[in-house]
Amino acid sequence: MVEIKQWYQRRVRGIMDFFSSNQPVLLDEATLASSSSTINEDDDETTIMIKELLDTRIRPTVMEDGGDIRFVSFDDGIVKLALQGSCSGCPSSSVTLKNGIENMMQFYIPEVLSVEAVDDEIAEVQNKVFEEFDKTLDKD
């Protein structure tokens, strides 16, 4: 019981430290729009098709399992996506990415050669916060 109480106290302290650090809890709209599936004026036809496929067929299915996928980029036939929510760090995410998402993208959009998962700005902020939190746990 003592270990659970200590774990809880550390967790609460870590959360409070984050809020007192003045780091953004949410990113501004410009940052989110630049790497999401919002269609921009400078998107080419293939990028628009990728974003539409993500929004209409892929994201709803992934969201049913508590995850989300954000479009990051499309360059030289490679679609880069950021996995979020329950997809981030999930052991099955690489199988979902290759067998599910990549196959569907290649079926509907022949220009897609492969699909890769990348960390986006949100994931980088999360990782930084968790690393700092782990350091505080190690000190105790």
C-alpha positions in Angstrom: 0.0 0.0 0.0 2.9 2.4 0.8 4.3 1.8 -2.8 1.0 2.8 -4.4 0.8 5.9 -2.3 4.3 6.9 -3.2 3.7 6.2 -6.9 0.5 8.4 -6.7 2.3 11.2 -5.0 5.1 11.1 -7.6 2.6 11.1 -10.4 0.7 14.1 -8.9 4.0 16.0 -8.4 5.0 15.3 -12.0 1.8 16.7 -13.3 2.0 19.8 -11.1 5.6 20.3 -12.2 4.5 20.2 -15.8 1.8 22.8 -15.3 4.2 25.1 -13.4 6.8 24.8 -16.3 4.6 27.0 -18.5 4.9 24.6 -21.4 1.9 24.5 -23.7 -0.7 21.9 -22.9 -2.2 22.3 -26.3 -0.5 23.5 -29.4 -1.7 26.6 -31.3 -4.0 26.2 -34.3 -1.3 27.1 -36.8 1.0 24.3 -35.6 -1.8 21.8 -35.7 -3.1 22.8 -39.1 0.4 22.6 -40.7 0.7 18.9 -40.0 -2.9 17.7 -40.0 -5.2 16.4 -42.6 -6.5 19.9 -43.4 -6.3 20.5 -47.1 -4.1 23.5 -47.9 -3.9 25.5 -51.1 -0.4 24.3 -51.9 -1.3 20.6 -51.5 -0.9 18.6 -54.7 -3.5 16.1 -56.0 -1.9 13.1 -54.4 -1.5 14.8 -51.0 -5.2 15.8 -51.1 -6.2 12.2 -51.9 -4.0 10.9 -49.0 -5.6 13.3 -46.6 -9.1 12.5 -47.8 -8.5 8.8 -47.4 -7.1 9.3 -43.9 -10.2 11.3 -42.9 -12.8 9.1 -44.5 -11.6 5.5 -44.1 -8.5 5.2 -41.8 -8.9 7.7 -38.9 -12.5 6.7 -38.0 -11.4 3.0 -37.7 -8.3 3.9 -35.7 -10.3 6.2 -33.4 -12.6 3.4 -32.5 -9.7 1.8 -30.7 -8.8 5.0 -28.9 -6.0 6.1 -31.2 -5.5 8.7 -33.9 -3.4 9.4 -36.9 -2.2 12.7 -38.2 -0.8 13.4 -41.6 2.8 14.8 -41.4 4.1 14.8 -45.0 4.2 13.1 -48.4 7.6 13.2 -50.2 9.0 10.9 -52.9 6.2 8.3 -52.5 6.6 8.1 -48.7 3.7 9.1 -46.5 4.7 10.1 -43.0 2.1 9.8 -40.3 2.1 10.5 -36.5 0.5 7.9 -34.4 -1.3 9.3 -31.4 -3.4 8.2 -28.4 -3.5 4.5 -27.9 -1.6 4.0 -31.2 1.5 5.8 -29.8 3.7 3.1 -28.3 1.3 0.3 -29.1 3.1 -3.0 -30.0 0.6 -3.6 -32.8 0.9 -0.2 -34.4 3.7 -1.2 -36.8 1.5 -4.1 -38.0 -1.5 -1.8 -38.4 0.7 0.8 -40.2 2.2 -1.7 -42.7 -0.6 -4.3 -43.2 -3.6 -2.0 -42.8 -2.8 1.6 -43.6 0.0 1.1 -46.2 -1.9 -1.5 -48.1 -5.1 0.7 -48.2 -3.1 3.7 -49.3 -1.3 1.8 -52.1 -4.6 0.3 -53.3 -6.3 3.6 -53.7 -3.3 5.8 -54.4 -0.6 4.1 -56.6 1.8 7.0 -56.0 2.2 5.8 -52.4 5.3 3.6 -52.1 5.4 3.2 -48.3 4.0 4.6 -45.1 6.2 5.5 -42.1 5.4 6.5 -38.5 7.2 9.6 -37.3 7.2 11.6 -34.1 5.5 15.0 -34.6 5.7 18.1 -32.4 3.1 16.8 -30.0 4.9 13.5 -29.5 8.2 15.3 -29.0 6.6 17.5 -26.2 5.1 14.4 -24.6 8.4 12.5 -24.7 10.2 15.4 -23.2 7.7 15.7 -20.4 7.8 12.0 -19.6 11.6 12.0 -19.7 11.7 14.8 -17.1 9.1 13.0 -15.0 11.2 9.8 -15.1 14.2 11.8 -13.9 12.2 13.1 -10.9 11.1 9.5 -10.1 14.7 8.3 -10.2 15.7 11.0 -7.7 13.2 9.8 -5.2 
